[in-house]
Amino acid sequence: MITIDTWRGLVTNGSPYALPVGAAVTQVNFQCRRPGELTARGGQATVSFTTHTAGTTQVVGMFRCPIGASESIIYQSADGTIRIARGVT
C-alpha cells in the first residue's frame, strides 16, 4: 500500500518531470468526496432494478441518484428520452 503524507493535488497540465512531490498528473479510480481526502472508487457490477424494463435504445448519459434509502439511476437514451430506474436488486 502506498501512503502519501501530503497530497499536492492534481496537476493535469504539468510535466511529470517538474511536479512537486506528492502531486499527480492523472487520477484514475479515485474520488475526492471530502476536502483533503482521496479514496478508491468501488468497482463495476451488473445490477437490475425492480421498477424498470430494459429497452433497445442506446444510453448516452447516466447518473447515480440516491433517493431516500434507495439507489436510482437517471439516464438519457439516444432518442432523447430521460428515464429513471429505481430499486437496485
Contacts in CASP RR format, 6 or more apart in sequence:
PFRMAT RR
TARGET T0000
AUTHOR 0000-0000-0000
METHOD contacts of the structure
MODEL  1
MITIDTWRGLVTNGSPYALPVGAAVTQVNFQCRRPGELTARGGQATVSFT
THTAGTTQVVGMFRCPIGASESIIYQSADGTIRIARGVT
4 22 0 8 1.000
6 21 0 8 1.000
6 22 0 8 1.000
7 22 0 8 1.000
7 36 0 8 1.000
7 38 0 8 1.000
8 19 0 8 1.000
8 20 0 8 1.000
8 21 0 8 1.000
8 22 0 8 1.000
8 23 0 8 1.000
8 24 0 8 1.000
9 22 0 8 1.000
9 23 0 8 1.000
9 24 0 8 1.000
10 23 0 8 1.000
10 24 0 8 1.000
10 25 0 8 1.000
10 26 0 8 1.000
10 27 0 8 1.000
11 19 0 8 1.000
11 23 0 8 1.000
11 24 0 8 1.000
11 25 0 8 1.000
12 25 0 8 1.000
12 26 0 8 1.000
14 25 0 8 1.000
16 25 0 8 1.000
19 25 0 8 1.000
29 40 0 8 1.000
29 41 0 8 1.000
29 42 0 8 1.000
29 43 0 8 1.000
30 38 0 8 1.000
30 39 0 8 1.000
30 40 0 8 1.000
30 41 0 8 1.000
31 38 0 8 1.000
31 39 0 8 1.000
31 40 0 8 1.000
31 41 0 8 1.000
32 38 0 8 1.000
32 39 0 8 1.000
33 39 0 8 1.000
47 88 0 8 1.000
47 89 0 8 1.000
48 88 0 8 1.000
48 89 0 8 1.000
49 73 0 8 1.000
49 85 0 8 1.000
49 86 0 8 1.000
49 87 0 8 1.000
49 88 0 8 1.000
49 89 0 8 1.000
50 86 0 8 1.000
50 87 0 8 1.000
50 89 0 8 1.000
51 85 0 8 1.000
51 86 0 8 1.000
51 87 0 8 1.000
52 83 0 8 1.000
52 84 0 8 1.000
52 85 0 8 1.000
52 86 0 8 1.000
57 77 0 8 1.000
57 78 0 8 1.000
57 79 0 8 1.000
57 81 0 8 1.000
58 77 0 8 1.000
58 78 0 8 1.000
59 75 0 8 1.000
59 76 0 8 1.000
59 77 0 8 1.000
59 78 0 8 1.000
60 76 0 8 1.000
60 77 0 8 1.000
60 78 0 8 1.000
60 80 0 8 1.000
61 75 0 8 1.000
61 76 0 8 1.000
62 73 0 8 1.000
62 74 0 8 1.000
62 75 0 8 1.000
62 76 0 8 1.000
63 73 0 8 1.000
63 74 0 8 1.000
63 75 0 8 1.000
64 71 0 8 1.000
64 72 0 8 1.000
64 73 0 8 1.000
65 72 0 8 1.000
65 73 0 8 1.000
65 74 0 8 1.000
65 84 0 8 1.000
66 72 0 8 1.000
67 86 0 8 1.000
70 86 0 8 1.000
70 87 0 8 1.000
70 88 0 8 1.000
71 87 0 8 1.000
71 88 0 8 1.000
72 84 0 8 1.000
72 85 0 8 1.000
72 86 0 8 1.000
72 87 0 8 1.000
73 84 0 8 1.000
73 85 0 8 1.000
74 82 0 8 1.000
74 83 0 8 1.000
74 84 0 8 1.000
75 82 0 8 1.000
75 83 0 8 1.000
75 84 0 8 1.000
75 85 0 8 1.000
76 82 0 8 1.000
76 83 0 8 1.000
77 83 0 8 1.000
END
